Amino acid sequence: MNQTTLHYDIIIIGGSYAGLSAALALGRASRQVLVIDSGNPCNKYVKRAHNFLTWDGISPNEIRNKAKEQIRKYSNITFLDGVANDVSAIEGGFEISTEKGERFSAKKLLFATGIQDLLPEIPGISECWGTSILHCPYCHGYEVKGKKTAVLANGIQAYDLCKVLTQWTNEIHLLTNGEASLTEDQINKLKRHNVRITETEIAAVKHEHGQTEAVHFKDGSTLDIPVMYAKPGFRQQCTLPEKLGCRMTEEGYIEVNECKKTSVHGIYAAGDNSSQSRIISMSVAAGSVAGMMLNGELSSESF
């Protein structure tokens, strides 16, 4: 092994909620841990976090900073600002390389790397994402309840989201941005609940400093709208789990079991990269589970 390689019990790649939660559990278990964080969390555009007990309405960045402040008191946890860009399996574990050429090894790996939303290439969407174009009613629905609401989605995702949103508003406009891929039964049920379906392609979203004002369609029509939900596609922020052979789900998430183990021994995953539930509390819970399971696995192997 190269003499410049530093060794740890566990390397956590990703320093947001899941990664930090795992680091806390492992710090309290006196494990030697390295947390490599690129500083690019999935919810970086969101101004306020909700549905997280004791932290409701606080900025996500403030929550992360407070977590890091508390974890730094555990001297066995090391933080590194950087991007892990290569990985290989070695005898007794794994070796990670960063973009700066740094090399680290560990017995176990935890990927808490999140996902990257693939927003539609429609002018105005990216500027409003996380402010007035939202992904989750449980995270942001209360603040916009009762308002005229658009849903930019199609198929079963659109149907399920519209169904849930009827709890927050009674005026929903489903924008499929092209031919709707809904079943006849779904369309009939949506119409019975006064969901208006528009299949016309979208030209742009008019906004003022990230606050949506109207949707302009390619046929020249306009829909005034103060809030919108969207279900964009996504990709993994980090491809290293796939390089190591970790199985992926059909939807594109890292496949894990209830202990957050991947299909490759010694590799765990937690957070948005392995779950459809993009709520901070659930990422924190997943990180705690991963941290405890990692410590348990190491303890079993050395006992």
N, C-alpha and C positions, 0 to 999 in steps of 0.2 A: 504494500500500500504506500502511496506517496506520502512522505513525511509531512507535507504541508496540510494533509487532510485532518480535520478535527473530528473527533468521534463523540457521539451522543447516544443516549438510550433511544430517543425518539426524535425525529424531525417532523415538525408540523409545517406544512406549506399552506399559507393562507392565515392572515392574522385578523380576521374579522370575528363575528360572534361565535361561530362554531369552533374555530381555531383557538380563540382566546379562552373559551369555556373549557376546552380540552386541556389547554395549558395550565389553567387554574387547578383542575383536578390532579394533573400530573405533578405540578409544583408542590402541592400538598402531600403528594406521595413520595417526594424527594427524588424524583427521576430527573436525570440530566436531559434537558429538552432545548432544542433550537427551534425558534419560530421564524420562518422566512416569510416576509410580507411585502407584496408589491405596492401596497397602498391604493388598490383599485377595487374597492368593494362594489358589490352589485347595486346597492342602494345609494350610491354616492350622490344621486340627484335629489334624493328625498330630504325635505327640510325637517319633518317631524315624524317620529316613530310612534306607533300606537299599538294597543292591545298587548302591551308588555307590562306586567304587574310592577308597580312602583316607578316605572319610567314612562308612563303614558304622556305623550306630547313633547318629549325631549328629543333633541336632534340626534340622529344616529351617530354622528361624529362624536358628540359629547359622551354617549354611552361607551363607544369604543375607547375613547381617551381615559375615561374613568376605569374601565376594565384593565387597561394597560398599567395605569398607575397602581392599582391594587396588586396586579400580578408581579410587578417589578420588585416587590419586597421579597419574593422568593428567589434567592440568589442562584438557584439551580436552573432557572429559566433564562435563556438568552434570546434577545430579539435581534433580527438582522433585516434591515431595509434592503430589499433586492428582489430579483426575479430568478426563480429556479428554472433553468432552461434545458437541463439534461439530467438523466438518471440512469443508473445501471444496477443490476443485482450483483452483489459481491458475496464472498464467503461470510456468512454470519449476518447478512443484512443488505444494505443498499448504500449507494454513493450518489450524492446530489452535487451538481455543479451549477453555479450561478452565471449570469451574463457577464459579471466582472471577473470570471475565472476562479472564483473561490470554490473550494471543494470541502464537502462534509460527508461523514458517514454516520449511519445509525442502524440499530437493530431492527427498528420498526419505522414505518412512515404513516402519517395521517395527512390526507389531502382534504383541505377545507377551502378549496380554491374558487368556489362559486361558479356562476355562469355569466355569460355576456348576452344581453338582449339584442336581437337582430331586428331593429325597428324598421318599419316600412319606409321606403325612400319617397316619402311624401313631405313636401315643405311644411315646416311647422311642427311636425311630430316630435322630433328630437328636442326642440326647444321647450316643449311642454311636458315632456316625459318626467314623471315624478312630482310634478307641480299640479297640473290640472288634467293631465292624461295619466291615469292611475292603473295599477295592476291588480289591486286587491281591495274589495269592499271591507273586509275585516280589519285591514290596516288603516283605511282612509275613508270608508263610507259614511261614518257618522258626521264628519265635517262637511259633507256635501249632500246630506240626506234631504229629500224633498225637492231637489233641483232637477230640472230637465236634463236627462243623461243620455249620452250616446255610448254605444258599445261597438268598438272596431274589432270584429272577429267574424269567424265563419264556422260552420259545421257544429259538431257536438260541443266544442268549447264555447261557442257563441250561445248556444241553447242553454247550457248549464249556467253560464254567467248571468244571462238575462233572467233566468228562473230565480237565482239567488238575489239579484238586485231588486226584485219586486218588494223585498223587505225594507229597502231604503228609499225607493221612489216609485211613483205611479205613472211616470212619463219616461218611457225608455224608447230610444231609437236605435235599432240594430243596423249598423252599416257594414255590409259584407264586402264592399269595395270590389264588386263584380258579382257574377252569378252565385246565388246562395247555394251552399252544399248542405241543405237541411232536408230532412224527410218531410213528407206531407203531414204526418202526425205532429212533428215538431212545429212546423209552420202554423198549423191550426191551433195548437196550444198557445203559442206566442201571441197570435192574434186575439185569442179569447182573453188574454191578460193585457190587451191593449198595447202590445209591443209592436211598434211600426217598423217594418223591414224595408230598407232601401238598398238596392243592388247596384245603383249607379256608381261608377268609379270616382274616387276622390281626387281632386286636383291639388288641394292645399288646405291646411288648417290655419285660419287667421287667429292671431293671438296678440296679446300685449304683455311683453315681458314674461312669457311663459304661461299666461292665463288665457285659455281658449275663449274665443268669442264666436267663431262660426266655422262651419265646414263648407268649403266651396267644392262643388262637383264638376266633373268634366262636361256635363250638359248645360252648364251655366246656372244651375239652381244653387241655392244656399240654405243651410240649416243653422240657425243661431243656436249655440250650445255652450253652456258654461263649464261642463265637466264631461269627461270621456274616460271610459275604461278600454284597455286594449290587451290583447293576448298575442304578443309577437312571438316569433320563433326565438330560439336561443342556440348558443354553442358553448361548450366547455371552455372556461378561461384557460385551463391548463390541459395539455394533451399527454402529460407524462404518465397518468394512470393507464391510458390505452397503450402507451409504449411498453409498459411493464406487463401488459396482458390482462388487465382488469376488464371483466365483462361489462358491457353497457346494456341498458334497457332499450327497448324499441323506441322510446321517446327521446333517448339521448342522455339519460342520467347514468351515473356510475352505479352499478348494481351492488347493493349491500344487504346484509341480513339485519336482524333486530339488534345485533351487537355492533353494527356499523362496520363489520368486516367485509372486505371486497372478496372477489373470487381468487385473489392471490394471497397466499399466506404472508402475514406480516404487514399487510397494507390495509389501512382503514380509510374511510371517507365519511365526511359529515357536512351537513349544511345544504345549501342550494344546489351543489353539484350532484347530489344524490337523493333529492327530495323535491316534490312538486310544491310543498308547503313553504312559501317564502315569507314566513313570519319570524321575527327576531326570536321570540320565545322558543319556537320550535328548533331553530338553529342552535340556540344556547343549550337546550335539552339534549340535542343530538351530540353536541360537543362534549357534554358531561358524560354521556354514555360511552362515547369513543374513548375518552380519557381513562375512565375506570376500567374499561375492557382491555385497553392497551396495557395498563399496569397489571391487571390480572393475568394477562397472557405472559408477560415478562416474568412475573412471579412464579407462575406454573412451570415455565421453562427452566428456571434456575433453582427450583426447589429440590 
